[in-house]
Amino acid sequence: MSAEKQKSLEDCETLAKKQKTEEPAKDHLEIINEIKQSRLSCASSSTKRFKFNKKRVRVLSEAMDIPDDADSIIYWMSRDQRVQDNWAFLYTQQLALSFDLAFCVCFCLVPKFLDATIQCESLNIHFHVLLGEAETVLPAFVKENNIGGIVTDFCPLRVPRKWLSDVLAKLPEDIPLCQVDAHNIVPCWIASDKQEDGVRTFRKKLQVKLKDYFTQFPPVNEQKQSAKHALEPVDWNTIESNLEVNMDVKEVAWAKPGTTAGLCKISEFCKCRLENYNDLRDDPTKNNLSQISIQRTILQVFKFKRKYEPSVDAFLDEAVVRRELAENFCYYNENYDKVEGADDWAKETLKDHTQRQMVTEGKMHGFLRMYWAKKILEWTNSPEEALEFAIYLNDKYELDGQDPNGYAGCMWSICGVHDQSWSERSVFGKIRYLSYNGCKRKFDVDGFIAKYKEK
Ligand SMILES: Cc1cc2nc3c(=O)[nH]c(=O)nc-3n(C[C@H](O)[C@H](O)[C@H](O)COP(=O)(O)OP(=O)(O)OC[C@H]3O[C@@H](n4cnc5c(N)ncnc54)[C@H](O)[C@@H]3O)c2cc1C
């Protein structure tokens, strides 16, 4: 890397360190304002008139119509915990506006799952945290508050799918429930109707469909119609004392919560790291990845296509194609976290043959995750055990754990999913092997070890 590039990376690191408060640094205001403007400019005059692509929505209930005497519509927020840049949130608002109904958000918090915070008050949208299993608390809330319909988001994983089918079974028969995929650019069920073998076939299918779905988000506007039911203030102390979560994984210092901090991360990535993304993305000592949730980042990064073409293409391939391929894998393969979910060639070969950065920072570099999981396969008694350990550690320590990317990543490393068979070697059979010398050729292994050595 040239001295000039090294210097610009160091300047950017200093800027990132300064970014400690909610107030955005001046350098990031430009992108933050640009994002606000692009939302406004695609919205025409109101969310109601914005032409929502209805192909993003599918009705899951038998009921199709909102009852005439309903008061409000709910967005049952589950996976996509954000107000702006969320197609499920926008669709609920559009529905509420077209039927002159109020709009409220419900988040069901089971004691052993994750917590969520959000501020909808300034938009006149009630935000309710319902404590308990969704199948119990949500239908009860619908009945008590004369709710006319539910919109929810999409997740291909087993547990949230079960929550959804349980809620559907217990909802009053005349209440429609529909789903919007707010996580993928092309809704998972439209991208492909089957489990895809690999990235090449999937990329082709996705490219054809992207033109209809890769679009700007309008803003969520203030809701004119107020909900009739009372809004109990969220009692965070009771919620916290009800949680049964494992507290031995410590908070990390580098990731700041909140919209402003998130937008600053996007700005930091576009200004400082995107240019070199293509050259440095596999180097864990350079920390040159995006580190941010993806829907808004993709739109923002796309604007730099002319300026940094190879990096933008490489980034979009990871953030769109690989990410949506992981969703496809988990959606169509019910064994997405088991050796049985692998292709036959991989199952056969596995049968015939037999982490400090993650713990302290809650995020292991993408390239190292592959090497790390391959090592677990090498050091355990069976592929089943390797997969179990890799998924357990990944979901416990990675901030982005419990995600289709994680299951697809572990299955890629240990069971050859989305990969091809390679020449046979001990322990791995035909599963791709990654060597220590290969790592040394890619990055400064000693420097990386020195950085994360126990002090
Ligand atoms: C064993 C193993 C475990 C993994 N566990 C997880 C996990 O728990 N959660 C998770 O989100 N990702 C996981 N991945 C995929 C990948 O390593 C991370 O998404 C990436 O490191 C996130 O860093 P970033 O956002 O800074 O990446 P960037 O390089 O900036 O990529 C941008 C986005 O592209 C997507 N992406 C990048 N690489 C991949 C990939 N290989 N597969 C699918 N999508 C990708 C992600 O959404 C990412 O946020 C795992 C990979 C492996 C091999």
PDBQT file of the ligand as one rigid body, heavy atoms in Angstrom, charges set to zero:
ROOT
HETATM    1  C1  LIG A 501     -17.628 -19.374   9.966  1.00  0.00    +0.000 C 
HETATM    2  C2  LIG A 501     -18.328 -18.094   9.571  1.00  0.00    +0.000 A 
HETATM    3  C3  LIG A 501     -19.229 -17.522  10.446  1.00  0.00    +0.000 A 
HETATM    4  C4  LIG A 501     -19.912 -16.334  10.097  1.00  0.00    +0.000 A 
HETATM    5  N1  LIG A 501     -20.797 -15.804  10.986  1.00  0.00    +0.000 NA
HETATM    6  C5  LIG A 501     -21.543 -14.713  10.641  1.00  0.00    +0.000 A 
HETATM    7  C6  LIG A 501     -22.556 -14.187  11.497  1.00  0.00    +0.000 A 
HETATM    8  O1  LIG A 501     -22.810 -14.711  12.581  1.00  0.00    +0.000 OA
HETATM    9  N2  LIG A 501     -23.257 -13.100  11.091  1.00  0.00    +0.000 N 
HETATM   10  C7  LIG A 501     -22.993 -12.464   9.903  1.00  0.00    +0.000 A 
HETATM   11  O2  LIG A 501     -23.639 -11.458   9.596  1.00  0.00    +0.000 OA
HETATM   12  N3  LIG A 501     -22.063 -12.952   9.078  1.00  0.00    +0.000 NA
HETATM   13  C8  LIG A 501     -21.334 -14.051   9.390  1.00  0.00    +0.000 A 
HETATM   14  N4  LIG A 501     -20.398 -14.539   8.502  1.00  0.00    +0.000 N 
HETATM   15  C9  LIG A 501     -20.212 -13.849   7.186  1.00  0.00    +0.000 C 
HETATM   16  C10 LIG A 501     -19.180 -12.693   7.172  1.00  0.00    +0.000 C 
HETATM   17  O3  LIG A 501     -17.958 -13.096   7.752  1.00  0.00    +0.000 OA
HETATM   18  C11 LIG A 501     -19.674 -11.429   7.912  1.00  0.00    +0.000 C 
HETATM   19  O4  LIG A 501     -20.939 -11.046   7.404  1.00  0.00    +0.000 OA
HETATM   20  C12 LIG A 501     -18.714 -10.243   7.739  1.00  0.00    +0.000 C 
HETATM   21  O5  LIG A 501     -17.497 -10.558   8.346  1.00  0.00    +0.000 OA
HETATM   22  C13 LIG A 501     -19.327  -9.045   8.404  1.00  0.00    +0.000 C 
HETATM   23  O6  LIG A 501     -18.411  -7.977   8.467  1.00  0.00    +0.000 OA
HETATM   24  P1  LIG A 501     -18.705  -6.606   7.713  1.00  0.00    +0.000 P 
HETATM   25  O7  LIG A 501     -20.160  -6.243   7.829  1.00  0.00    +0.000 OA
HETATM   26  O8  LIG A 501     -17.746  -5.601   8.221  1.00  0.00    +0.000 OA
HETATM   27  O9  LIG A 501     -18.396  -7.137   6.227  1.00  0.00    +0.000 OA
HETATM   28  P2  LIG A 501     -18.223  -6.458   4.798  1.00  0.00    +0.000 P 
HETATM   29  O10 LIG A 501     -17.094  -7.128   4.101  1.00  0.00    +0.000 OA
HETATM   30  O11 LIG A 501     -18.186  -4.974   4.897  1.00  0.00    +0.000 OA
HETATM   31  O12 LIG A 501     -19.532  -6.958   4.012  1.00  0.00    +0.000 OA
HETATM   32  C14 LIG A 501     -20.705  -6.224   3.928  1.00  0.00    +0.000 C 
HETATM   33  C15 LIG A 501     -21.893  -7.145   4.193  1.00  0.00    +0.000 C 
HETATM   34  O13 LIG A 501     -21.900  -8.201   3.234  1.00  0.00    +0.000 OA
HETATM   35  C16 LIG A 501     -22.408  -9.384   3.839  1.00  0.00    +0.000 C 
HETATM   36  N5  LIG A 501     -21.352 -10.431   3.789  1.00  0.00    +0.000 N 
HETATM   37  C17 LIG A 501     -20.000 -10.277   3.767  1.00  0.00    +0.000 A 
HETATM   38  N6  LIG A 501     -19.392 -11.476   3.689  1.00  0.00    +0.000 NA
HETATM   39  C18 LIG A 501     -20.380 -12.403   3.666  1.00  0.00    +0.000 A 
HETATM   40  C19 LIG A 501     -20.404 -13.830   3.597  1.00  0.00    +0.000 A 
HETATM   41  N7  LIG A 501     -19.289 -14.561   3.525  1.00  0.00    +0.000 N 
HETATM   42  N8  LIG A 501     -21.612 -14.451   3.593  1.00  0.00    +0.000 NA
HETATM   43  C20 LIG A 501     -22.770 -13.749   3.661  1.00  0.00    +0.000 A 
HETATM   44  N9  LIG A 501     -22.809 -12.392   3.725  1.00  0.00    +0.000 NA
HETATM   45  C21 LIG A 501     -21.632 -11.745   3.728  1.00  0.00    +0.000 A 
HETATM   46  C22 LIG A 501     -22.746  -9.061   5.281  1.00  0.00    +0.000 C 
HETATM   47  O14 LIG A 501     -24.116  -8.723   5.408  1.00  0.00    +0.000 OA
HETATM   48  C23 LIG A 501     -21.905  -7.829   5.551  1.00  0.00    +0.000 C 
HETATM   49  O15 LIG A 501     -22.438  -7.022   6.576  1.00  0.00    +0.000 OA
HETATM   50  C24 LIG A 501     -19.677 -15.729   8.832  1.00  0.00    +0.000 A 
HETATM   51  C25 LIG A 501     -18.747 -16.295   7.951  1.00  0.00    +0.000 A 
HETATM   52  C26 LIG A 501     -18.089 -17.477   8.306  1.00  0.00    +0.000 A 
HETATM   53  C27 LIG A 501     -17.110 -18.075   7.323  1.00  0.00    +0.000 C 
ENDROOT
TORSDOF 0
